[in-house]
């Protein structure tokens, strides 16, 4: 015959759960990463905005430099005493190649009516050939004398390659369209005195 042990503790029932978050507590690193994420996004947007503003300011400085002749903010291809010498040398003379662009535009218009005015189209084409070949010859002669003068007034370390081609291409541009803007007037006297070597 078995006796019930009254001193035995009753079996524990199911524990009542306290209402909680239902998820593990995030670590300190996770909390810091979550707090910093919005700041990183804002920083990227601000950085892009500042980068655009910096590019706009640099472009504006370069545009003003091309107009005023300030070499500090010019593109690399236009910097240096040799390039300044070449610009002033070309700008101080009358170049036959300057007639190329206006004559080419006129020839395009004439060719639209070539069937009705064949004589005008013929003479316009003939004049175009004269300007092209004459301009090339004139610019080659100009480059030859410019280089000789440049070697006489500039030290060897200031001379740059392709300066002759730089001057050649500039001589075929209309004076108002040249960039950097001309800083000297058309004058044989100024060209012979080389004013570009006196400006710092």
Secondary structure, DSSP 8 states (H G I E B T S, - for coil): -----TTS-------------SS----HHHHHHHHHHHHHHHHHHHHHHHHHHHHHHHHHHHHHHHHHT-GGGS-GGG-SHHHHHHHHHHHTS--GGGHHHHHHHHHHHHHHTTTT-HHHHHHHHHHHHHHHHHHHHHHHHHHHHHHHHHHHHS-GGG--TTHHHHHHHHHTS-GGG-SS---S-S-HHHHHHTGGGT--
